[in-house]
Structure formats: structure tokens, C-alpha cells
């Protein structure tokens, strides 16, 4: 899927493999309604881009002494904060946006739904010991790695 966001070299990264089904469903389902009147809601596409950059920072685990923190407390905090992120996205008014810009909106929504699914169902940080032992021998051919893996994975290909 070609994503318009930042087509001049700035593209929204691909979603993880486990989120592809969620992405397809998200594109076919109406977004969350906002309680704000349409005239008071943010309308600029740049607002989506700003939200997306902040979202990507939020998705990253907090570092504790340089180590990604996937403790139950840290993951509970992330899960509690997720509805506020979804509300911020739902508050955007996409009226008048081009179709590619609307697709970008739905890609961001699908990522948020994917993280919600990770927290409610998959919980790889709690259910999969291999989640913490991630070593990549080859460089990815994607802008972002696919599938669940812990941040701080060892990228062997990057060492000489």
C-alpha cells in the first residue's frame, strides 16, 4: 500500500505483520466519533503528522538504566494511556482531506488498534520468552521491522 504521508521521502512506516489484518479491518470500519464540534476540531493534515511522531515516541518502551522496560507496571502504564491517544486521533476532523491523507489517518488508527490488541491479547512481553532474545543477522528490506520484537534487538549485520 502506498502511503501519502510524506511522499517526499517522509513515509509512515509499515505496520507490524500482526497488525495487517487489523489494518484491513480498520480501513473498512468508521472511526471513533469525537465529542468536539466539527469547527473546534483540529483539521490540518500536519496535526496528524505531529500526532504520529509523538505516537511513535510513546510506543517505545521507557528505558530503565539503558534497558527497555517491559515490566508489568510499565506495560500497565502504557495500556492505561492508550485511550487518550485514540481520543486525540479521533478528535481530528479529516473533512476535505485527500484520499491518501485519509488513508494515513487510518494507518495511524490501525497502529493504535494494534498496540491495544497487543496489550489485551498477545502480550508478547509476558507470554513469549523469545521476545527478549531478538537477533537479526540481516538488514530488513522494510522501513521498520515486522512482527513483535523487543526494542534493543541486536542487529548483527550492522557490526563489522
Legacy VTK file of the C-alpha trace (Angstrom):
# vtk DataFile Version 3.0
C-alpha trace
ASCII
DATASET POLYDATA
POINTS 160 float
0.000 0.000 0.000
1.385 3.400 -0.910
1.027 5.818 1.936
0.827 9.504 1.009
2.213 10.832 4.278
5.345 12.424 3.486
5.595 11.121 -0.054
8.563 13.431 -0.498
10.791 10.989 1.346
8.827 11.008 4.622
6.555 7.959 4.748
4.652 6.416 7.606
6.465 3.151 8.368
4.763 -0.152 7.676
2.736 -1.732 10.421
3.834 -4.956 12.048
2.818 -8.250 10.468
0.280 -8.995 13.216
-1.414 -5.687 12.505
-2.109 -6.273 8.788
-5.486 -7.866 9.472
-6.278 -5.054 11.878
-5.308 -2.513 9.223
-7.670 -4.057 6.696
-10.478 -4.056 9.243
-9.709 -0.509 10.346
-9.944 0.813 6.806
-13.410 -0.685 6.470
-14.797 0.482 9.806
-15.850 4.019 10.698
-13.587 5.920 13.094
-14.409 6.885 16.640
-16.707 9.883 16.875
-15.406 12.924 18.639
-17.405 14.896 21.146
-15.944 18.167 19.865
-17.964 20.219 17.373
-16.514 19.961 13.868
-15.412 23.614 13.811
-13.408 23.167 17.078
-11.616 20.003 15.978
-8.082 20.113 14.515
-8.397 19.938 10.724
-4.870 20.174 9.379
-3.072 17.143 7.967
0.047 18.431 9.734
-1.780 17.800 13.030
-1.907 14.110 12.090
1.808 14.102 11.283
2.628 15.744 14.613
0.444 13.243 16.445
2.078 10.361 14.570
5.597 11.444 15.526
4.548 11.746 19.184
2.754 8.381 18.935
5.898 6.654 17.697
7.794 8.048 20.694
5.049 6.849 23.042
5.138 3.333 21.550
8.766 2.895 22.502
9.308 1.321 25.914
10.696 3.545 28.632
14.386 2.884 29.242
15.442 1.866 32.740
19.226 2.217 33.064
19.511 1.897 29.281
17.365 -1.245 29.079
13.847 -1.277 27.565
11.353 -1.616 30.420
8.698 -4.245 29.718
7.781 -4.817 33.367
4.109 -5.344 34.214
3.975 -1.863 35.745
5.452 -0.197 32.649
3.120 -2.069 30.299
0.101 -1.268 32.512
1.002 2.417 32.336
1.248 2.248 28.547
-2.086 0.441 28.321
-3.829 2.988 30.584
-2.564 5.847 28.412
-3.640 4.297 25.109
-7.300 5.504 25.193
-6.100 9.112 25.420
-4.046 8.618 22.247
-7.039 7.123 20.454
-9.172 10.080 21.583
-6.597 12.562 20.254
-6.681 10.824 16.878
-10.489 10.652 16.841
-10.622 14.389 17.543
-9.029 15.145 14.160
-11.502 16.344 11.539
-10.488 14.778 8.214
-13.178 16.605 6.221
-11.652 17.835 2.994
-8.523 15.699 3.256
-7.391 13.897 0.127
-7.935 10.147 -0.007
-4.206 9.410 0.531
-4.241 11.662 3.610
-7.321 9.847 4.921
-5.518 6.538 4.361
-2.672 7.853 6.521
-5.216 8.643 9.242
-6.480 5.055 9.110
-2.936 3.645 9.154
-2.247 5.545 12.387
-5.581 4.317 13.792
-4.662 0.750 12.832
-1.323 1.069 14.650
-3.136 2.256 17.768
-5.592 -0.616 17.496
-2.649 -2.988 17.029
-0.989 -1.846 20.234
-4.324 -2.206 22.002
-4.559 -5.784 20.654
-1.010 -6.477 21.833
-1.984 -5.355 25.333
-5.319 -7.154 25.502
-4.481 -10.400 23.680
-0.926 -11.123 22.564
1.128 -9.634 25.404
4.402 -10.867 23.825
6.482 -9.244 26.593
4.723 -11.569 29.093
3.930 -14.661 27.003
6.875 -15.172 24.682
10.371 -15.627 26.169
11.871 -15.337 22.679
10.553 -11.752 22.572
13.624 -10.699 24.581
16.186 -12.678 22.608
15.915 -10.978 19.267
18.954 -11.113 16.987
18.756 -10.063 13.350
21.539 -11.349 11.116
20.364 -9.451 8.022
19.199 -5.914 7.379
15.435 -5.607 6.916
14.113 -4.789 3.462
11.284 -2.856 5.169
11.454 0.643 6.688
10.502 -0.898 10.035
10.868 -4.450 11.306
7.732 -6.563 11.064
6.319 -8.672 13.856
6.651 -8.319 17.594
10.146 -7.912 18.978
11.679 -6.167 21.932
13.338 -2.826 21.363
17.079 -3.058 21.651
17.316 -6.090 19.360
20.830 -6.981 18.229
21.379 -6.106 14.548
24.386 -8.318 13.766
24.578 -7.086 10.173
25.485 -3.582 11.441
28.750 -4.739 13.089
31.989 -5.124 11.170
LINES 1 161
160 0 1 2 3 4 5 6 7 8 9 10 11 12 13 14 15 16 17 18 19 20 21 22 23 24 25 26 27 28 29 30 31 32 33 34 35 36 37 38 39 40 41 42 43 44 45 46 47 48 49 50 51 52 53 54 55 56 57 58 59 60 61 62 63 64 65 66 67 68 69 70 71 72 73 74 75 76 77 78 79 80 81 82 83 84 85 86 87 88 89 90 91 92 93 94 95 96 97 98 99 100 101 102 103 104 105 106 107 108 109 110 111 112 113 114 115 116 117 118 119 120 121 122 123 124 125 126 127 128 129 130 131 132 133 134 135 136 137 138 139 140 141 142 143 144 145 146 147 148 149 150 151 152 153 154 155 156 157 158 159
